[in-house]
Amino acid sequence: MRPFRYERATSPDAAVATVAANPGAVFLAGGTNLVDLMRLGVARPDRLVDVRRLATDTVEPLADGGLRIGAAVTNSRLAADLTIRSRYPVLAQALLSGASPQLRNLATTGGNLLQRTRCPYFQNVTTPCNKREPGSGCPAREGDHRTLAVLGHSEACVATHPGDMPVALAALDATVRTEGPAGPRALPVTSLHRLPGDEPHRDTVLDRGELITAVDLPVLPLTARSRYRKVRDRASYAFALVSVAAVLDVAGGTIRDVRLALGGVAHVPWRARRAEEQLLGAVATEENLRRAAEAELAAARPLRDNGFKVPLARDLIVRTLLDLLEPLQRHDPTEARP
Amino acid sequence: MDRVDGLAKVTGQARYAADHLPEGTVFLYPIGATIAHGRVAAVDATEALAIHGVVAVLSHRNAPRIEAPTPDLAVLQSPVVDHRGQFVAAVVAESPVTAREAAAAVRVRYETEPHRVELRDDAEGLYAPEKMLVGATDSLLGDVDRALREAVVGLDRTYTTPYAHNNPMEPHATVAWWTEDGELRMHDANQGSHSIAADVATAFGLRPHQVRVTSPYVGGGFGSKLYTHPHVLLTALAATAVGRPVSCALTRQQMFTSVGHRPAMIQRIRLGAEPDGRLVAISHEIVQQSSAHQEYAEHAARPTRMMYAAPHRRTTHRLAPLHLPLPTIMRAPGDCPGMFALESALDELAEACGVDPVELRIRNEPALAPETGRPFSSRHLVECLREGARRFGWAERDPTPRARRQGRWLLGTGVAAATYPATRVPATAEVTAHPDGDYTVAIDASDIGTGAWTVLTQIAADALRTDPRRIRLRIGDSALPPAPGAGGSRGTASWGTAVLEAAHELRRRLEEYGGQVPPDGLRARVASEPSAWADRFAMSGFGAHFVRARVDMDSGETRVDQMLGVFAVGRLVNAKTARSQLSGGMIMGLSMALHEGTRLDPALGLFTNADFAQYHVACNADVGQIDVVCLDEEDPYVNPLGAKGLGEIGIVGAAAAVAAAVYHATGVRVRDLPIHPERLLRG
């Protein structure tokens, strides 16, 4: 690990100013991803600006009935929040499906949004990687890409966003609040991450020195009927092969509102807007759900070894929505460990 | 009896190799090759040497010369690169962090040559090794091809198993320094200090007693710490070069390329049988990875040579020498992958014949060991199968695949047999009686978490008819009386026999003193002889695995709700540690079935998923109910303790039982491990 300077920022403004002015400076929150990347030599900052004590670590109600999650709220605390659990179960489920209890105790809401891909080539400095070293190439396209993207990837990069929480936030239409060199701003979480295009080294649209301070959840009475379903190679402590965050409101058999996002399939938490459009106002039959899922995945361009993700994502969308239609099945007793 | 070393371990008082920091210790970080084949053309250490705290940068150009006992251990002795990750240089620095950082600043330039890393059973260059880890390369009885042609029921299947990496909890680590007397001292994480010391002595031209290796506490090994690996010699080389104690602790990622792995295999099994399932012919042909720079051949067909009766039988092992790291033994080398293939084929044969898979195995039970004609010293496979079937409720089972559902889960059950040889090798133990009533028991045994501290204490206390608290056990030190390393499930049998015999000898001598310990104490040292029965009997433990699994119809995810293992492994010296060994093996088998496997990038010669985030081992949530049952078994021939050894048998066959349960649940036969979700999806 490269020697670095550590400092605890005294105010958001000071933190933003320091990182904006120093190309080698980065924000440090929970450190669960950054410190790993520093050990691996992937991240080589010379200055860590600890922002963990700057942002609030509370979940507060907003005047409009929504919630504001401070950027420093840890994943475990957020998952345990009673309001989150009752009003946004999809978010609590997504949080609990990620990492391990030890990591969730450290990982923060702000940091979790910004975790970087676990593409094996990105994490191995002895191989080329356009995300780590722009222009060096992408061995994943021809090499090991079983866990990588099927949607929205580019010639330059087939990495996936590794997160769970951001997928739920995408389905919930959350808003990300930041402080930056140009002042504060608010942007939809669905516009925070970018597709790789020709600049895969840029994960998000944030400016240098722009600091996430909070995430706002809008009032969505329907979100009580929401679910996160994650498929992975082992029962816990594994990244998603495919995950689905779904929010569904049905009245009289007709879909009144639906929000769908996919994890493990793209460089971003993938909001499935095409499927949503097809489903709005439609009768909630399995056939209609399937057609909508297929419409969403028509754009998929799987690689040699990850084609399974396409039918898996399709079936997972259908099954998750069906489960939401039949609330009793959500508590399938076979889910419980013997 | 509880583990005697348990308290020291859970309170952090047990000191592992890298916990030792002799005064003046510097830290080594090895640099792995970033090509799969070629030569090091240049090493530019200028930038690294300029970093404050860097003591030295070693490469083949400046490293001291050694006489490596094997090619793999000729570390920094030539510019030749035979696999990616091979150590081509190393940084020694005042702190581990500085060493690692400086390693990133060493510029190594290569001349690359074409490499070959893909395992194929039709590739050129496959060859029959002259020497296997154990047993003969090939075996042949009868006219196999004709018997297969003429058999009423025939089966021809190919099974593949991936690269698997042992990954003990404690990463490999070595601390080495020279004493003023010109002797080499090492703290090392290993499974047997004597063989490490011997390799190091050979390399440095020292007499055996001039190298002392200590390793009383070792955090797991699974075979990866039995042989000497390059970092051990590299650390000693560095201590020679810088004249200070050197500490090297490998990173998890480095362990994927420098301390061995289970080689990937392609196994073709052909069975010929009567309609009632009785086998007439068995053919088991194996192709496995070896490395380009050193041969490694494990006996995957060994169990096929003795499990089931059939007049016509053939086994072969062929190697593919690839530009990949040297494989090593990993829990039940050979037997574990071999039994995945054989037991999976038996399950397929049972279905083809319409015979219950438990019954099929019982019908093929041999009276004598099929290839050697020797009687078994004891063999209770049938009893294990029957007892397991009874406990598991097997009789109710409907063999139809994909016929049971609960919600979106498909349910299934599976069975497979287990076996592992009971061997014993000579060992020497020394027991000393002290006037205060204590006894010192000294033997270079090794406890890698298995319970050797505990069982040797017990064996000594029983033989000396004293309280276990009176036993001062000393193990894990090459200065102690010589003993084999912890491998081959023979530790308790070999070390225990030596301890037992030394204790008996001491008691005999004590009687000469009228039962009074003289003021200086009294000592007995015994080198145990090989078993007189080993050439007359076939000696193995046996077992049966029963597995209950479910598969999610939508996602292809498998959950194993129950594993039942019934074993006949002779006498249990310690029921608690025995259970841990057996259940640990079963869980490792579950992990092999569902999770473990390294993926290879052929263009780069790279194991891509080389960390614990992406090389998955079963975690708590993957493990359901584990039931371990041991039958009472008396075997007077294996050794004076009657213990057959049980470090490895738990994993053998377990993956086949999981795969059989998954087939029963889904109707999808997975012959290519691991059983990842996509293999069970119907698209």
Boltz contact constraints between the chains, C-beta under 6 A:
constraints:
  - contact:
      token1: [A, 1]
      token2: [B, 97]
      max_distance: 6.0
  - contact:
      token1: [A, 1]
      token2: [B, 101]
      max_distance: 6.0
  - contact:
      token1: [A, 2]
      token2: [B, 101]
      max_distance: 6.0
  - contact:
      token1: [A, 41]
      token2: [B, 104]
      max_distance: 6.0
  - contact:
      token1: [A, 120]
      token2: [B, 608]
      max_distance: 6.0
  - contact:
      token1: [A, 120]
      token2: [B, 609]
      max_distance: 6.0
  - contact:
      token1: [A, 126]
      token2: [B, 34]
      max_distance: 6.0
  - contact:
      token1: [A, 143]
      token2: [B, 601]
      max_distance: 6.0
  - contact:
      token1: [A, 144]
      token2: [B, 599]
      max_distance: 6.0
  - contact:
      token1: [A, 144]
      token2: [B, 601]
      max_distance: 6.0
  - contact:
      token1: [A, 144]
      token2: [B, 608]
      max_distance: 6.0
  - contact:
      token1: [A, 231]
      token2: [B, 555]
      max_distance: 6.0
  - contact:
      token1: [A, 233]
      token2: [B, 616]
      max_distance: 6.0
  - contact:
      token1: [A, 234]
      token2: [B, 595]
      max_distance: 6.0
  - contact:
      token1: [A, 234]
      token2: [B, 616]
      max_distance: 6.0
  - contact:
      token1: [A, 234]
      token2: [B, 622]
      max_distance: 6.0
  - contact:
      token1: [A, 235]
      token2: [B, 621]
      max_distance: 6.0
  - contact:
      token1: [A, 235]
      token2: [B, 622]
      max_distance: 6.0
  - contact:
      token1: [A, 236]
      token2: [B, 619]
      max_distance: 6.0
  - contact:
      token1: [A, 236]
      token2: [B, 621]
      max_distance: 6.0
  - contact:
      token1: [A, 237]
      token2: [B, 619]
      max_distance: 6.0
  - contact:
      token1: [A, 308]
      token2: [B, 678]
      max_distance: 6.0
  - contact:
      token1: [A, 308]
      token2: [B, 681]
      max_distance: 6.0
  - contact:
      token1: [A, 311]
      token2: [B, 683]
      max_distance: 6.0
  - contact:
      token1: [A, 315]
      token2: [B, 554]
      max_distance: 6.0
  - contact:
      token1: [A, 319]
      token2: [B, 554]
      max_distance: 6.0
  - contact:
      token1: [A, 332]
      token2: [B, 407]
      max_distance: 6.0
  - contact:
      token1: [A, 334]
      token2: [B, 406]
      max_distance: 6.0
  - contact:
      token1: [A, 334]
      token2: [B, 407]
      max_distance: 6.0
  - contact:
      token1: [A, 334]
      token2: [B, 409]
      max_distance: 6.0
  - contact:
      token1: [A, 338]
      token2: [B, 561]
      max_distance: 6.0
  - contact:
      token1: [A, 338]
      token2: [B, 624]
      max_distance: 6.0
